[in-house]
């Protein structure tokens, strides 16, 4: 993957990421963290991936919308067959917005262990749509455990057999769920560097459904890379995936996101800025997942006290 060159040498970041890093004054720290980005999958990351029963996929659909989707199977369904190739036994489910991705498509993958608060990201290009679903790796790196709520979760192989509903707006019962959510995943993209998918977490209610139907959430201190916000700064298209552990369903939203640099953060503990998301399409899938046990809130979650 081509790197941008700035004074002082190569950087793993594109212009949007660099702009956000410089704006918030963390460019030096981000440069150090960026040394952990690898062009291949390290052995420890390969072992971690092979143990996962699900991963989160981020990509564009045929209409240019960005989505985040679950891919699931028994542990071992996702493996690094060599340091530059990720293989999954299958791609998105037939009814998923990302079903039918073609070779060459930009792919973001997030492997996450909610129970032990561990995660890694792999970005690349789809080599074969399969099955199997093969991704040529361009970036691989681990992430910090911040804001991950510890829970034991199972995701049905093939995403279950429950019904799928497609909407153009968020219905009231879904709005109520989103207003109490503590976890979601966000997919974004960059015109040259490709797709990326990340985790977002916080105390229940950290996502707000505004009167106009848009969603807003606080952006907390993270790893200083600003992969997600850097993409949004260049390309507002985004996809959100909310797992509803209580009811076993997922809510996928596709739309556009913007960074709100002007909103007052003093009334939102831990917030450093806000992100606003406007929904264009909604996919609700039932019978997808189950929470075996809730183990505890992230110790990094901000609190009013």
C-alpha positions as CSV (number, residue, x, y, z in Angstrom):
1,X,0.0,0.0,0.0
2,X,1.4,3.4,-1.0
3,X,2.4,5.6,1.9
4,X,2.2,9.4,2.0
5,X,5.6,11.1,2.5
6,X,6.0,14.1,4.8
7,X,8.9,15.8,6.4
8,X,10.7,13.3,8.5
9,X,10.0,10.3,6.3
10,X,7.1,7.9,5.5
11,X,3.9,7.8,7.5
12,X,1.3,5.1,7.7
13,X,-1.4,7.8,7.7
14,X,-3.3,9.5,4.9
15,X,-4.2,13.2,4.7
16,X,-7.4,12.9,6.7
17,X,-5.8,11.1,9.6
18,X,-2.8,13.5,9.6
19,X,-5.2,16.5,9.6
20,X,-7.1,15.3,12.6
21,X,-4.0,14.3,14.5
22,X,-2.5,17.8,13.9
23,X,-5.7,19.5,14.8
24,X,-5.9,17.8,18.3
25,X,-2.1,18.0,18.9
26,X,-1.2,14.3,18.9
27,X,0.8,14.0,15.7
28,X,4.0,13.1,17.5
29,X,2.3,10.4,19.6
30,X,0.4,9.0,16.6
31,X,3.7,8.7,14.7
32,X,5.0,6.4,17.4
33,X,1.8,4.4,17.6
34,X,1.9,4.0,13.8
35,X,5.0,1.9,14.0
36,X,2.7,-0.9,15.2
37,X,1.0,-1.0,11.8
38,X,2.3,-4.0,9.8
39,X,2.0,-4.9,6.1
40,X,1.6,-8.6,7.1
41,X,-0.3,-10.5,9.8
42,X,2.1,-11.3,12.7
43,X,1.9,-14.9,14.1
44,X,0.3,-13.8,17.4
45,X,-2.4,-12.0,15.4
46,X,-2.9,-15.0,13.2
47,X,-3.5,-17.2,16.2
48,X,-5.9,-14.7,17.7
49,X,-7.9,-14.5,14.5
50,X,-8.2,-18.3,14.2
51,X,-9.9,-18.4,17.6
52,X,-12.7,-16.0,16.7
53,X,-16.3,-17.2,16.1
54,X,-17.1,-13.9,14.3
55,X,-15.5,-10.9,12.7
56,X,-16.9,-7.5,11.6
57,X,-16.6,-6.6,7.9
58,X,-16.5,-3.1,6.5
59,X,-17.0,-2.3,2.8
60,X,-19.0,-0.5,0.1
61,X,-22.1,-2.0,-1.5
62,X,-22.9,-1.8,-5.2
63,X,-24.6,1.6,-4.8
64,X,-21.6,3.1,-3.0
65,X,-23.1,2.9,0.5
66,X,-20.8,1.9,3.3
67,X,-21.8,-0.9,5.7
68,X,-20.5,-2.9,8.7
69,X,-21.6,-6.5,8.8
70,X,-21.0,-9.6,10.9
71,X,-19.4,-12.7,9.4
72,X,-19.6,-15.8,11.6
73,X,-18.8,-19.4,11.9
74,X,-17.1,-21.9,14.3
75,X,-13.6,-20.9,15.5
76,X,-11.3,-21.5,12.6
77,X,-13.7,-20.1,10.0
78,X,-11.3,-17.1,9.7
79,X,-7.6,-17.8,9.3
80,X,-4.4,-16.2,8.0
81,X,-3.3,-18.8,5.5
82,X,-0.1,-16.9,5.1
83,X,1.2,-13.5,6.4
84,X,-0.5,-11.6,3.5
85,X,-3.8,-13.6,3.1
86,X,-6.9,-13.8,5.3
87,X,-9.3,-16.6,4.3
88,X,-12.9,-16.9,5.5
89,X,-15.0,-19.9,4.8
90,X,-17.7,-17.6,3.4
91,X,-18.5,-14.0,2.7
92,X,-21.6,-12.0,3.7
93,X,-25.0,-13.7,4.1
94,X,-27.2,-13.7,1.0
95,X,-29.5,-11.0,2.5
96,X,-26.6,-8.8,3.7
97,X,-26.1,-5.4,2.0
98,X,-22.5,-6.5,1.3
99,X,-23.4,-9.8,-0.3
100,X,-21.9,-10.0,-3.8
101,X,-18.6,-8.1,-3.2
102,X,-16.4,-8.5,-6.2
103,X,-12.6,-9.2,-6.3
104,X,-10.7,-5.9,-5.9
105,X,-13.2,-4.5,-3.4
106,X,-11.7,-2.7,-0.5
107,X,-12.1,-4.6,2.8
108,X,-11.8,-3.7,6.5
109,X,-11.9,-6.5,9.1
110,X,-12.1,-6.3,12.8
111,X,-11.5,-9.4,14.9
112,X,-12.6,-8.8,18.5
113,X,-12.7,-10.9,21.7
114,X,-15.3,-9.1,23.8
115,X,-14.8,-11.4,26.8
116,X,-11.2,-10.6,27.2
117,X,-11.3,-7.1,25.7
118,X,-8.9,-7.8,22.8
119,X,-9.1,-6.7,19.2
120,X,-7.1,-6.5,15.9
121,X,-7.8,-4.9,12.6
122,X,-6.9,-6.1,9.1
123,X,-7.4,-4.0,6.0
124,X,-6.9,-5.0,2.4
125,X,-8.5,-6.0,-0.9
126,X,-10.8,-8.8,-1.8
127,X,-8.7,-11.3,-3.8
128,X,-11.4,-14.0,-4.3
129,X,-15.1,-13.8,-3.4
130,X,-15.2,-17.6,-3.1
131,X,-16.2,-19.4,-1.1
132,X,-13.7,-19.2,0.5
133,X,-13.6,-15.4,0.8
134,X,-9.9,-14.4,0.5
135,X,-8.5,-10.9,1.4
136,X,-5.0,-9.7,0.4
137,X,-3.7,-7.9,3.5
138,X,-2.3,-4.4,3.3
139,X,-2.4,-3.4,7.0
140,X,-2.7,-5.4,10.2
141,X,-2.5,-4.0,13.8
142,X,-3.8,-4.5,17.3
143,X,-6.0,-2.0,19.1
144,X,-6.2,-0.9,22.8
145,X,-8.9,-2.5,25.0
146,X,-10.7,0.8,25.8
147,X,-14.5,1.0,26.0
148,X,-15.1,-2.7,25.4
149,X,-17.8,-4.1,27.7
150,X,-16.8,-7.7,28.7
151,X,-19.4,-10.2,27.7
152,X,-19.7,-13.8,26.4
153,X,-21.4,-13.7,23.0
154,X,-22.3,-16.2,20.4
155,X,-23.2,-15.3,16.8
156,X,-25.2,-17.8,14.8
157,X,-23.3,-19.4,11.9
158,X,-24.5,-17.8,8.7
159,X,-26.2,-15.2,10.8
160,X,-29.1,-17.4,11.7
161,X,-32.4,-17.9,10.0
162,X,-34.3,-15.0,11.4
163,X,-36.2,-12.4,9.3
164,X,-34.6,-9.4,7.7
165,X,-36.3,-6.0,7.4
166,X,-35.1,-3.1,5.2
167,X,-36.1,0.5,6.0
168,X,-35.1,4.0,4.9
169,X,-35.5,5.4,8.4
170,X,-35.0,4.3,12.1
171,X,-38.3,3.2,13.5
172,X,-39.4,4.1,17.1
173,X,-38.6,0.8,18.7
174,X,-35.1,0.8,17.1
175,X,-34.6,4.4,18.3
176,X,-35.3,3.3,21.8
177,X,-32.7,0.5,21.6
178,X,-30.1,2.8,20.1
179,X,-30.6,5.3,22.9
180,X,-29.5,2.7,25.4
181,X,-26.8,1.0,23.5
182,X,-23.3,0.5,24.9
183,X,-21.6,-1.0,21.9
184,X,-21.5,-0.5,18.1
185,X,-19.1,-0.9,15.2
186,X,-18.4,1.7,12.5
187,X,-17.1,1.2,9.0
188,X,-15.6,4.1,7.0
189,X,-13.5,4.4,3.8
190,X,-10.9,6.4,2.0
191,X,-10.7,6.8,-1.8
192,X,-7.1,5.4,-2.0
193,X,-6.5,3.6,1.2
194,X,-9.7,1.7,1.4
195,X,-12.2,0.5,4.0
196,X,-11.7,0.3,7.7
197,X,-13.9,-0.9,10.6
198,X,-13.6,-0.1,14.3
199,X,-15.4,-0.6,17.6
200,X,-17.1,2.1,19.7
201,X,-18.3,1.6,23.2
202,X,-19.3,3.6,26.2
203,X,-21.8,3.7,29.1
204,X,-25.4,2.9,28.1
205,X,-27.0,5.9,26.5
206,X,-23.7,7.3,25.1
207,X,-25.5,7.3,21.7
208,X,-28.2,10.0,21.3
209,X,-31.0,9.9,18.8
210,X,-31.6,13.6,18.1
211,X,-35.0,15.2,17.4
212,X,-34.1,15.3,13.7
213,X,-33.5,11.5,13.7
214,X,-29.7,11.8,13.4
215,X,-27.4,10.0,15.8
216,X,-24.7,11.6,17.8
217,X,-22.1,10.2,20.1
218,X,-19.0,11.5,22.0
219,X,-15.6,10.7,20.7
220,X,-13.4,9.6,23.6
221,X,-9.6,9.5,24.0
222,X,-8.2,6.5,22.0
223,X,-5.0,5.4,20.3
224,X,-4.3,8.7,18.6
225,X,-4.4,7.2,15.1
226,X,-7.8,8.7,14.2
227,X,-8.4,6.1,11.5
228,X,-12.2,6.5,11.6
229,X,-12.3,10.3,12.1
230,X,-9.5,10.7,9.5
231,X,-11.6,8.8,6.9
232,X,-14.7,10.8,7.8
233,X,-12.8,14.0,7.3
234,X,-12.2,13.0,3.7
235,X,-15.2,10.9,2.9
236,X,-18.4,11.2,5.0
237,X,-19.9,7.8,4.0
238,X,-20.1,5.4,7.0
239,X,-21.9,2.3,8.2
240,X,-22.9,1.4,11.7
241,X,-23.6,-2.0,13.2
242,X,-25.4,-2.2,16.5
243,X,-25.6,-5.7,18.2
244,X,-28.8,-6.0,20.3
245,X,-27.6,-8.7,22.7
246,X,-30.9,-8.8,24.6
247,X,-33.1,-9.5,21.6
248,X,-30.6,-11.4,19.4
249,X,-30.8,-9.0,16.5
250,X,-28.5,-6.6,14.7
251,X,-29.2,-3.1,13.3
252,X,-27.2,-2.0,10.3
253,X,-27.3,1.6,9.3
254,X,-25.7,3.2,6.2
255,X,-25.4,6.9,5.8
256,X,-23.1,9.8,6.3
257,X,-21.1,11.1,9.3
258,X,-19.5,14.4,10.2
259,X,-17.2,15.5,13.0
260,X,-18.7,18.2,15.2
261,X,-15.8,20.3,16.4
262,X,-18.0,23.1,17.8
263,X,-20.3,21.3,20.2
264,X,-19.7,22.0,23.9
265,X,-18.2,18.8,25.5
266,X,-18.4,19.9,29.1
267,X,-21.8,18.2,29.7
268,X,-20.6,14.9,28.4
269,X,-18.0,13.3,30.6
270,X,-14.9,12.1,28.7
271,X,-16.0,13.6,25.4
272,X,-13.3,15.3,23.3
273,X,-15.6,16.0,20.4
274,X,-18.8,14.6,18.8
275,X,-19.7,12.7,15.7
276,X,-23.1,13.1,14.0
277,X,-24.5,10.4,11.7
278,X,-27.4,10.8,9.3
279,X,-29.1,7.5,8.3
280,X,-30.1,6.7,4.7
281,X,-30.8,3.0,4.9
282,X,-31.5,0.5,7.7
283,X,-31.3,-3.3,7.8
284,X,-32.7,-5.1,10.9
285,X,-31.7,-8.8,11.2
286,X,-33.3,-11.2,13.8
287,X,-32.0,-14.4,15.3
288,X,-28.3,-13.4,14.9
289,X,-26.7,-13.5,18.3
290,X,-27.0,-14.3,22.0
291,X,-25.3,-13.0,25.1
292,X,-24.2,-15.9,27.3
293,X,-23.1,-13.7,30.1
294,X,-22.4,-10.0,30.9
295,X,-19.1,-9.8,32.7
296,X,-18.6,-6.1,33.3
297,X,-18.4,-2.6,32.1
298,X,-15.2,-1.2,30.6
299,X,-13.1,0.5,33.3
300,X,-12.4,3.2,30.8
301,X,-16.0,4.2,30.4
302,X,-16.5,7.8,31.5
303,X,-18.8,8.4,34.4
304,X,-20.6,11.5,35.6
305,X,-19.1,11.1,39.0
